[in-house]
Amino acid sequence: MRFDAIVIGAGAAGLFCAIRAGMRGRRVLVVEHNTEPGRKILISGGGRCNFTNTGTSSENFVSENPHFAKSALAGFTPSDFVDLVRFHRIEYHEKKLGQLFCSGSARHILEMLLTECSRAGVEIRTRCAVGDVEKRGDKFIVSSSCGDFETGSLVVATGGLSFPKVGATDFGYRLARRFGLRIVNTRPALVPLRFADNEPAYSSLAGIAIDSEVSIGKTSFRENILFTHHGLSGPAILQISNYWSPELEVSIDLLPGADAAGILDAAADSKRSVGSIVSDLLPRRFLETFLPSPDRVVSQLGERSRREIADRLQDWRVHFGRTEGFHKAEVTTGGVSTSELSSKTFESKSIPGLYFIGEVVDVTGWLGGYNFQWAWASGFAAGNSI
Ligand SMILES: Cc1cc2nc3c(=O)[nH]c(=O)nc-3n(C[C@H](O)[C@H](O)[C@H](O)COP(=O)(O)OP(=O)(O)OC[C@H]3O[C@@H](n4cnc5c(N)ncnc54)[C@H](O)[C@@H]3O)c2cc1C
């Protein structure tokens, strides 16, 4: 039961790493505790897998070291992955903002990876949970529910903590800690946010979506926000959640590109209500709940009141109390510190032969195909080295 390399986790990063190493003639085993490989791939992108983003750069990622991702992203680009998708004749399309999705099913991406694994001679064992890993000299002994294995290169590709129902575990972080590697605090990300207790309840607005610009400091995203029963979701909120922590205030511009103060000033003599003037730009049902007095006639408002209304619409300061947690988060921020790893090979600097790739590393992408591109690129880099 000796292999040149063992990869723990048959997700996007693990499978891609195994393919690359197998193509180089390495004897590779992938162990997966689920009954099937790639379960997260199957549920990704609403079942259509947003498998890459054509505009990927290191700026689309959150990490303690924003430069760490550059080398791997340059070594395997979105167009490299698209070439593979085309070679397998998988139909795809750009949905928006460079996001490439399967036109059929996410299963096509998984089937492509499994076909490539078999071409590369990669062995995959499912229902195989790793219990313990021991280092003896320059070898790793991996004890699992399907036997003990020996290898000189051990790749940890066990992903993050989000969506435990499809098999996410903290195994990778525990293993890293046991070998003395530093872990950056893990938090749910790409996740809906819940209002803090001191925010008014907007549950009657649940289901309303508004094109908005959402900011924390200088970081901002313009896409829809979606009111939920307890807080906000929608792409712009998921994006900002990567940067959010409880002490940070979020500012939301509900009329990006418009000038609410100017519109109200121009209507200063109008007998129309505030709500009716702004209702050309925002849903009436929303304004009735959101504005303090939507029925007030604009001509009765002083300049200060008009300014307050404009600020509420274009600089709504929201306090969130918490996220909706790992069971609703698409990804996990934090993870194995990049300071512990080579950015070229993903090998641990202190434990030769031990590698960490994919989401278990402290590199987290925005919404839009970036996280899979990170999985492919980091897997490819490690697969070239093991
Ligand atoms: C609902 C949802 C939708 C998403 N959609 C997209 C999208 O469209 N585009 C995008 O870019 N990203 C998307 N993501 C994020 C993306 O799926 C992940 O970032 C990516 O899968 C990470 O790849 P990975 O290989 O590092 O980890 P994973 O894909 O999570 O793979 C880790 C594997 O390790 C296995 N494992 C864990 N512990 C053990 C153990 N102890 N022993 C053996 N095996 C173990 C797991 O079962 C799993 O198969 C989505 C995430 C979710 C939850």
PDBQT file of the ligand as one rigid body, heavy atoms in Angstrom, charges set to zero:
ROOT
HETATM    1  C1  LIG A 401     -23.623  25.403  -2.225  1.00  0.00    +0.000 C 
HETATM    2  C2  LIG A 401     -22.273  25.786  -2.772  1.00  0.00    +0.000 A 
HETATM    3  C3  LIG A 401     -22.170  26.266  -4.064  1.00  0.00    +0.000 A 
HETATM    4  C4  LIG A 401     -20.915  26.651  -4.558  1.00  0.00    +0.000 A 
HETATM    5  N1  LIG A 401     -20.843  27.090  -5.845  1.00  0.00    +0.000 NA
HETATM    6  C5  LIG A 401     -19.636  27.475  -6.333  1.00  0.00    +0.000 A 
HETATM    7  C6  LIG A 401     -19.511  27.892  -7.688  1.00  0.00    +0.000 A 
HETATM    8  O1  LIG A 401     -20.461  27.805  -8.492  1.00  0.00    +0.000 OA
HETATM    9  N2  LIG A 401     -18.290  28.347  -8.109  1.00  0.00    +0.000 N 
HETATM   10  C7  LIG A 401     -17.186  28.369  -7.283  1.00  0.00    +0.000 A 
HETATM   11  O2  LIG A 401     -16.104  28.792  -7.705  1.00  0.00    +0.000 OA
HETATM   12  N3  LIG A 401     -17.277  27.931  -6.006  1.00  0.00    +0.000 NA
HETATM   13  C8  LIG A 401     -18.457  27.478  -5.521  1.00  0.00    +0.000 A 
HETATM   14  N4  LIG A 401     -18.536  27.016  -4.244  1.00  0.00    +0.000 N 
HETATM   15  C9  LIG A 401     -17.291  26.909  -3.470  1.00  0.00    +0.000 C 
HETATM   16  C10 LIG A 401     -16.510  25.674  -3.950  1.00  0.00    +0.000 C 
HETATM   17  O3  LIG A 401     -17.394  24.567  -3.991  1.00  0.00    +0.000 OA
HETATM   18  C11 LIG A 401     -15.352  25.349  -3.009  1.00  0.00    +0.000 C 
HETATM   19  O4  LIG A 401     -14.553  26.475  -2.796  1.00  0.00    +0.000 OA
HETATM   20  C12 LIG A 401     -14.493  24.242  -3.606  1.00  0.00    +0.000 C 
HETATM   21  O5  LIG A 401     -15.274  23.074  -3.746  1.00  0.00    +0.000 OA
HETATM   22  C13 LIG A 401     -13.293  23.942  -2.712  1.00  0.00    +0.000 C 
HETATM   23  O6  LIG A 401     -12.608  22.851  -3.245  1.00  0.00    +0.000 OA
HETATM   24  P1  LIG A 401     -11.727  21.914  -2.291  1.00  0.00    +0.000 P 
HETATM   25  O7  LIG A 401     -11.310  20.763  -3.129  1.00  0.00    +0.000 OA
HETATM   26  O8  LIG A 401     -10.712  22.702  -1.585  1.00  0.00    +0.000 OA
HETATM   27  O9  LIG A 401     -12.747  21.407  -1.177  1.00  0.00    +0.000 OA
HETATM   28  P2  LIG A 401     -14.052  20.496  -1.336  1.00  0.00    +0.000 P 
HETATM   29  O10 LIG A 401     -14.608  20.603  -2.695  1.00  0.00    +0.000 OA
HETATM   30  O11 LIG A 401     -14.911  20.836  -0.184  1.00  0.00    +0.000 OA
HETATM   31  O12 LIG A 401     -13.491  19.006  -1.187  1.00  0.00    +0.000 OA
HETATM   32  C14 LIG A 401     -13.002  18.515   0.049  1.00  0.00    +0.000 C 
HETATM   33  C15 LIG A 401     -13.231  17.020   0.043  1.00  0.00    +0.000 C 
HETATM   34  O13 LIG A 401     -12.584  16.452   1.174  1.00  0.00    +0.000 OA
HETATM   35  C16 LIG A 401     -13.440  15.475   1.739  1.00  0.00    +0.000 C 
HETATM   36  N5  LIG A 401     -13.028  15.286   3.142  1.00  0.00    +0.000 N 
HETATM   37  C17 LIG A 401     -13.188  16.153   4.171  1.00  0.00    +0.000 A 
HETATM   38  N6  LIG A 401     -12.664  15.606   5.292  1.00  0.00    +0.000 NA
HETATM   39  C18 LIG A 401     -12.190  14.367   4.941  1.00  0.00    +0.000 A 
HETATM   40  C19 LIG A 401     -11.530  13.333   5.680  1.00  0.00    +0.000 A 
HETATM   41  N7  LIG A 401     -11.251  13.447   6.981  1.00  0.00    +0.000 N 
HETATM   42  N8  LIG A 401     -11.176  12.193   5.029  1.00  0.00    +0.000 NA
HETATM   43  C20 LIG A 401     -11.449  12.038   3.704  1.00  0.00    +0.000 A 
HETATM   44  N9  LIG A 401     -12.063  12.998   2.968  1.00  0.00    +0.000 NA
HETATM   45  C21 LIG A 401     -12.428  14.165   3.585  1.00  0.00    +0.000 A 
HETATM   46  C22 LIG A 401     -14.822  16.071   1.576  1.00  0.00    +0.000 C 
HETATM   47  O14 LIG A 401     -15.826  15.100   1.685  1.00  0.00    +0.000 OA
HETATM   48  C23 LIG A 401     -14.707  16.666   0.171  1.00  0.00    +0.000 C 
HETATM   49  O15 LIG A 401     -15.059  15.740  -0.826  1.00  0.00    +0.000 OA
HETATM   50  C24 LIG A 401     -19.754  26.582  -3.731  1.00  0.00    +0.000 A 
HETATM   51  C25 LIG A 401     -19.872  26.080  -2.439  1.00  0.00    +0.000 A 
HETATM   52  C26 LIG A 401     -21.109  25.674  -1.955  1.00  0.00    +0.000 A 
HETATM   53  C27 LIG A 401     -21.195  25.108  -0.556  1.00  0.00    +0.000 C 
ENDROOT
TORSDOF 0
